[in-house]
Amino acid sequence: MSQKMKNQLKQFLERALSLLVVLLLISAAAVPMGHLWGEDLGKASAPDTAAIAASATASAPDVPQDVRTALGLADARWLPRDTVSWTVQSATTGRLLGLVVGGKRLATGVSGYAGPVPVYVYVDTADVVQNIAIADNAETPDFLRRASVVLESWKGKTLTQAADTKVDAVSGATYSSNALIRNVEAALSVCRQTTQGVAAAPAVGWLKTLCVLAVLALGVVAAFVQRSHRWVRIAMLVLNVLVVGFWCGQFLSLSLLRGWLSSGCDPLIVLPTLAMLVVAVVMPFFGKPAHYCQWVCPLGALQELIYMCPWGKIQIAPHVFRVLNRIRLGVFAVLLLALWLGFGAFLLDYEPFSIFTPEAASTVVVVLALVIVIAGLFVPRPWCKTLCPLGEALHLASRAD
């Protein structure tokens, strides 16, 4: 074996080992939730359950508070599966309660009289529809109240029974009730795919999924040709922000990865984000260790585009950037330690990636994202270089030295 092949094999093994170590570290952060890949680990002591309750109460998941209250899950712990579905766990015991599906991204072509009428459907572990909540909308309150009686048609039924339930629109509130019916049917379809494997399809639909996959493929090609084609770089940044980010609402986050490790995931349901993860993990083995951050992440792309604006720049010395990178490592280490101890989960809810789902992003996330964008006018990628825990996790996972 030549020396070159030996070096390549060494780098491959080092990266594989780094990836395994990071996977184990994040898996350990999921253990305090009481589940790993959907399997009950058997929660043990009262102190641990108290820590879970504290983190759940402080949590601010990407679902409006009034919706969580209406579903009877205000104090539950929510774990994102993708941008339209969450698994929910008891705040006191960590026991899996079920699945919630819904939001504005679920049935984007469905409108009532005055616009979208998004709903959230809560199905328990016995596949019974426990509750349905209506999210923010512009419908006339009186008409919406009249239309909302259709929701009672599904409550208390199993997913199989709900699939066979035919619901008629309400006279006098036809537009609103039709929108509610179609939104609930779309949510129930995702629930059935998840729990029963019926007519499985990505939760965000095949069109958006194919668009994300196409942009990912273009990014892989662009990573190898952009040196001689500046416009390719700019085009990819725009596609990542507008298509992958704001239109499809797809991104990776430490919160999402932890949710998958805790509750498992259906590969087809989460296909777009799973494809993003595969690209992030595989590309370092082809000599592109920071591919996800540079060519996929919509937040990173947004910061880079903002920095291209003709505005006064702050010159930062290389050694300062090295210090900032150490800060990012410190943030990641402290966050992992907090998660291992069972009280840092609420911090994950403030990752600014959810700005690409603005209908659900909390006020804190919106403010943080605005700060990042403004700072990005003066310094390159401030979030990526200083604070991003996901970026640090991917960096550590791709190390070959």
N, C-alpha and C positions, 0 to 999 in steps of 0.2 A: 504494500500500500504506500502510495506517495505521501510526502509530507503535507502536500496541499489537501489531500483527502483526509489525512489524520486530523488536520486542523478543522476542516469542515465537520467531521464527525464529532470532534470535541465541542465545537460551538453548538451543534444540534443537541447533544446530550446536556450541555449546560443550560440551554434555553428550556429544554423539556423539564429539567429539574427545577428551574426557576418558576416555570408555569405551575408545576405540581405544588411547590411550596406556597405560592400565592393562593391557589385553589384551597389548600388546607387552611390557610389563615382566614379566608373569607368564610369557609365552611364552619370554622370554629365560631365565627361571629353570628352564624345562624342558629347554633345549638341552643342558646338561651331562650329562643322562641319555642322550644319543646318539640320541634319537628326537623327532620333532615330528609330532603327529597320526598316530602309528604308522609314520611314514617314517624309515628309517635315515639319519641324518645323516653316518655314517661317522666313528666316533670316531677321533681323531687321535693324540694324543701320550700317552706313558707317564705324565707327571705328571697328566693329566686322569683316566686310568683309575685311578691310585692314589687320587686324591681320591674317586672313586666308591666304591672298595672301602672306604675309611675311613668314609664316610657310611653305607654299607650295613651294615657291621659294627656301627656304633653304633645302627642303626635299631631301633625297637621297634614294628613294625606291629601292627595290631589282629588278630593271629592268635597264639595261644599259642606259646611257644618250642618246646614238645615237639612240636607239630604241624608247625612249620616244619622241625624236625630229622627227623621221621618221613618227611616228603615229600622230604627231600634238598635243601631250599631254605633251610637255616638262615642262610646268608650271602648269599642273594640279596637284591636290592632289590625291595621290594613296592610297587606303586602301586595304591591303591584305585580301583576302578571304581564301586562302590556298597558297601552293607553286606554283600553276600554274594559278591563276586567281586573278584579282584585280577589284574593283570598282573605278571609277575615278570621281572626282568632280571638278567643276570650282574653280579656285584659287581665283576669285574675288567675287563670289556670293554663293559658296557652293552648287550650283545646281548640281544634279546628271547628269553626261554626258553619262555614259554607263558602259560597261564591257570590260576588256581586258583579253584575255586568251592566254597562250602560254608558251614558255620556253623549255629548254632541258629535263625537267622531264615529259613533256606531252606525247611524242611519243618516248619512249626510244629505241624501236626496229627499228626505221626508220633511215636510213642513205643514204647519197648521195654517190658520187664517193669517197670522201675523209673523210667521217664521217658524224656526225649529222648536219642537216641544220634546226635549230629551227626557228620558226616564232612566231610572236605575232599578234593576230587578235583583232581589236577594233570594237565593236558593240555598236551603240548608244541606247538610251532608246526606240527608235521606232523599235528596232530589225533589223536595217539596218547595213550592213558591211561598216564601214566608211573607214577603212584603214588596211593594212597588212604590217608588217615590218619583215625583215629577220635579225636575230641576228648573232653573231659571228660564223664563221664556217671556215673550211679549204678547201672549194671548190675553184677551179680555177676561178678568178674573171670574165674572159670572158665567161666561161661556165655558171656561176651563173647569169650573166647579161642576157644571152640568155634565161635561164630557168625562170627568174623572170617574164616574160610576162604572165605566167599562173596566177599570182596573180590578174591580171585585170579581170579575169573571175568571181570573186566573189564580187568585190568592187561595192557598190551601190545597191546590192541586199538584200532583206530581208532574214532572216534565213530560211524561208520556201523555197524561191526561190533558195537560195544557196544550200540547201539540195538536190534539184533536178538537180543541175548543174553538168554535166559530163565534166571533163576537161581531155584532152589528153596530154601526155608527149610531150616535144619539141624535134624534131629531131635534133640530134647533141649534145643534153644536156640531154639525157634520164635519167641518174641517178639523176642528180640534180633536174630536174623538177619533177620526180616521188616523190622524197623526199619532195619537197615543197608541192605537191598536198596532200600527205598523212598527213603531219603535219597540213596543213590548215583544212583538213577534220576532224582531231582529235580535233582541237581547236573549230571548228564550232559545233561539237557534244557536247562539254562541254557547249558552249553558249546556244544551244537549250535545254539542260537539265536544265540549270539555269533559262531561261526565259519562257520556255514552258512546262517543265516537261516531255519531250519526252525521252523515254528509259533511264530514270535517272540512273546514276551510279556515284560512287566517281570519282572526277576529276583525281586522280592519278591512277585509275584503281583498279579492284577488287583484283588482286594478292597482290599488295602492301598494300591495305587496310586490307586484311585478315592477312597479316604478322604483321602489326601494332597491330591489335586486338589480335593476338596470343601472341605477346610479352607483351601486357598489361595484358592479363589473367595470363601469367606466372609470371609477376611481382606481381600481387595480391597474388598468391599462395606463391611466394618466400618471401614476406614480413612477412609471418607467420611462415616460417620454417627455415629461413637463419641462425638463431642463432646457430644451430647445424650442419650446412652445409655451410662452408666458400666458397666452390667452387660454390655454387648456386649464391652467391652474385657476384662473379667475372663473371660468365656466363651471368648474367642479365646485368651487366654493359657493357659487350662487345656487347650483342644484342642491347642494347639501342643506343650505339654509331654507330655501323655498319649498323644495319637493320633500326631502327626507324630514326636515324639521317642521315647518309650519303646516304643510298640507297633509303629510302622512303622520306627523306626530310621533316619529320613531327616533329613539336615542337609547344609549346605554347609560346606566347609572349604577352606583354601588347599591342603592336601595333595591333596584330591580334584580340584580344578581343575587342579593341576599334573599329576596323573596323566592326566587327560583330554587335556591339551595334549601330553603326551609320547606316550601310547599310543593316543589316539583313544578313541572310545566309540560304542556302538550306541545311538542315541537311544531306541529302544523299551525296551531292556534297562534303561536308567537313567532311564526316563521320570519318576519322581517327583522325583528330584533335579534333573533337567534342567528340569522345570517350575518348581521353586523358583528356579533360576538365571534363567530367563526373566522371572519375576515381579520378581526383584531388579533386573534390568537395565532392564525396561520401565517400571516404576512411577515412577521419577524423571522420565520424560518427561511424566507426568501430574500433576506437582506433589507427588510423594511421594518425596523423595530418600532417605529412610532407611526405606523400607517393609519391606525384608527384616529389618533389625535390630529394628524395632519391632513387626512384625506376623507374622513368619514364624519367625524363628530360635528353636528350642526352648530353647536355653541362655539367650538373652536373656529369653524368657518366664519361665523358671524363676527367674532372678534377680529379675525384677519381682514375681513372686508372693511370693517369700521376703521381699522388702522390705516387702510389705503387712502382714506379721506385726506385731502390737503389741509392738514391742521398742524399746528406747532407740536413737534414731538419732543419728548423728554429722553435725552440720551442716557442710557444705562450701561455702565461698564460691565464687561463679561464676568468679572468676579462677583458683581452684585447679583447677576442672574444665578450664579452657582449657589449663593446664599439663599436666594428665593427657592431654588430647587430643594435645598435642605429643609426649608420651612414646609414645603409641600410634603416631604417625607415625614416630618414631625407631625403634621396634621393627620396624615394617614395612620401613623402609629398610635397617636392618641385616640383617634376615632375607633380603631380596631380594639384597643384596650377597653374603651368604654362599652363597646358592643359585647366583648367577651364577658364583662362584668354585669351585663344585662340592663344598663341604664342609659345607653347612648343612642338608642334606636331613633328617637325623635330628631336627632341631628340630621339623619339621612333625608328627612322630609324637606330640608331646606337646600338640597342640591338644586342649582338654578336651571337644570335641564328642562324642568316642567314649564318653563316660560314658553315652550313650543306647544303647550296645550293651555293657552291663556284663559280658556273658559273655566279651568279648574285650578290654575296656579294661585297659591295663597298670596296675600299682600306682601308678606316678607320676601317670598321668592321674586315677585315682580320688582320690588325695591332693590333687592340684591342684583337682579339681572340688569336693571338700569344703571346701577353703580358700575357693574362690570363693563357695560357698553360705553359709558362715559369715560371710564379709565382707559378703555381700549382705543380711544382717540389719540391718546398720548403715549402709551406704552404697548408693545405687542403682546397679545394674548395674556392679559393679567391673571385671569382665573386659571388658565392652563399651567402657567409657569409657577404659580404661587400656592394655590389652595386645592386644586382638583384631586380628590382622593381616588377617583376612577383612573385618572391619568397616571397617578403614581403606581396604582396596582398594575396597570398594563405595562408600565415602564419596568417594574420589578419582575414581572412575568416574562419579559422578553430579554432580560440580561443574559449575556453570554460570556461574562468575565467575573 
